[in-house]
């Protein structure tokens, strides 16, 4: 008996680099390259493609969309998958459909098992940011987030890490090689 893979529709946004504007020629080239399930937009000089793509996993959907962008022959590439991996306390609360107060209690250890991940960085002293993937892992380990949502967060974080690495190597190839050799 053949294994049937279930496809689902995944919504995500890719932030492009290598194109500075959005016109009919660019939109048509992206459409013809396979991005016919995306809506292009321009925000603050940055081109975005918002997809509703059918695939077996979120990672498969995103990776196939990246390949399609690269096929467009526009010189376009993907800078990262949005939403950003960094989240505020309010965004954590929104993503898990809980109050900011409850999330605050998780953070300081007054609720839940403790061990909430530390902030990744701060916008200001009063505005910490967390890596969503680390928060999703903690939530999943404590049965507060479905497994699939954790996997999607993990996959997006991994894809974004690779895209960031590729982007940095394009900007500083020599340094990229030096770092790669030093850490090998």
C-alpha positions in Angstrom: 0.0 0.0 0.0 1.4 3.4 -1.0 1.8 6.0 1.7 -0.4 9.0 1.0 1.1 12.4 2.0 -1.4 14.9 3.2 -0.9 18.4 1.8 -1.9 21.5 3.7 -1.9 25.2 2.9 0.8 27.2 4.6 0.8 31.0 4.8 4.1 32.8 5.1 6.0 35.9 3.8 9.3 36.0 2.1 11.3 39.3 2.2 13.3 39.7 -1.0 16.6 41.3 -1.8 18.1 42.2 -5.2 14.9 44.0 -6.3 14.3 47.6 -5.2 10.9 48.2 -6.7 7.8 46.4 -7.6 6.4 46.8 -11.1 4.5 44.7 -13.6 7.6 43.2 -15.1 8.9 42.0 -11.8 5.5 40.7 -10.7 5.1 38.8 -14.0 8.6 37.3 -13.8 7.9 36.0 -10.2 4.5 34.7 -11.3 6.0 32.9 -14.3 8.8 31.4 -12.1 6.2 29.7 -10.0 5.2 32.3 -7.4 1.6 32.4 -8.8 0.4 31.7 -5.2 2.0 34.8 -3.8 0.9 38.4 -3.5 3.8 40.8 -4.0 3.9 44.1 -2.0 6.4 46.9 -1.4 6.9 48.2 2.2 9.4 50.9 3.0 11.4 50.0 -0.1 11.4 46.3 0.6 9.7 43.8 -1.7 7.6 41.1 0.1 5.9 38.0 -1.3 3.0 36.7 0.9 2.3 33.1 0.0 -0.5 30.6 0.5 1.3 27.5 -0.7 0.2 23.9 -0.6 2.8 21.4 0.6 3.3 18.5 2.9 5.1 20.7 5.5 5.8 24.3 6.2 9.5 23.8 5.4 8.6 22.2 2.1 6.3 25.1 1.2 9.0 27.7 2.1 11.9 26.0 0.4 9.9 25.5 -2.8 8.9 29.2 -2.8 12.6 30.2 -2.3 13.6 28.0 -5.3 10.8 29.7 -7.3 12.1 33.2 -6.4 15.6 32.2 -7.5 14.3 30.8 -10.8 12.8 34.2 -11.7 16.1 35.4 -13.2 15.5 38.9 -11.8 18.6 38.8 -9.6 16.1 38.4 -6.7 16.9 36.3 -3.7 15.2 35.8 -0.3 16.6 37.7 2.6 14.5 36.0 5.2 11.1 34.4 6.1 8.8 36.8 7.9 7.6 36.9 10.7 10.8 37.6 12.3 12.3 35.1 14.7 12.5 37.8 17.4 9.3 38.3 19.5 8.1 40.5 22.3 6.3 39.3 25.3 3.1 40.7 23.7 3.8 38.7 20.5 4.4 35.5 22.5 1.0 36.0 24.2 -0.7 36.6 20.9 0.8 33.5 19.3 -0.3 31.2 22.1 -3.6 33.0 22.7 -2.8 33.8 26.3 -2.6 37.0 28.3 0.6 39.1 28.6 0.3 38.7 32.3 0.4 34.9 32.1 3.4 35.1 29.8 5.1 37.5 32.2 4.5 34.9 35.0 6.1 32.2 32.8 9.1 34.5 32.2 9.8 35.2 35.8 8.9 31.6 36.9 5.8 32.4 39.0 3.8 30.0 36.7 4.7 26.9 34.9 7.8 24.8 35.5 10.4 27.6 35.3 13.4 27.7 33.0 11.8 30.1 30.5 14.5 31.0 27.9 16.3 34.2 28.5 15.9 37.1 26.1 18.0 37.1 23.0 18.5 40.9 23.1 16.8 44.1 24.1 15.3 47.0 22.2 15.7 49.0 25.4 16.1 47.9 29.1 12.4 47.6 29.3 11.8 45.8 26.0 13.4 42.4 25.7 13.1 40.2 22.7 13.1 36.4 22.6 13.9 34.0 19.8 10.5 32.5 18.9 12.1 29.1 18.2 13.5 28.9 21.8 10.2 30.0 23.3 8.3 27.5 21.1 10.7 24.7 22.3 10.0 25.6 26.0 6.3 25.8 25.4 6.3 22.4 23.6 8.4 20.8 26.3 5.8 21.9 28.8 2.8 20.8 26.7 1.7 24.4 26.1 2.2 24.4 22.3 1.2 21.8 19.7 4.2 19.8 18.2 3.5 21.1 14.7 3.7 24.7 15.8 7.1 24.0 17.4 8.3 22.2 14.2 7.2 25.2 12.1 9.1 27.6 14.4 12.2 25.4 14.3 12.1 25.0 10.5 11.7 28.8 9.9 14.5 29.5 12.3 16.8 27.0 10.5 15.9 28.4 7.1 16.4 32.0 8.3 19.8 31.1 9.7 20.9 29.6 6.4 19.6 32.6 4.4 21.4 35.0 6.8 24.6 33.0 6.4 24.3 33.0 2.6 23.6 36.8 2.6 26.6 37.5 4.8 28.8 35.4 2.6 27.7 37.4 -0.5 28.6 40.6 1.3 31.9 39.4 2.9 33.1 36.3 1.1 36.6 36.3 2.4 35.6 36.7 6.0 32.9 34.1 5.5 35.6 31.6 4.3 37.9 32.6 7.2 35.1 32.0 9.8 34.1 28.7 8.2 37.6 27.4 8.3 38.2 28.6 11.9 35.0 26.9 13.1 35.4 23.7 11.1 
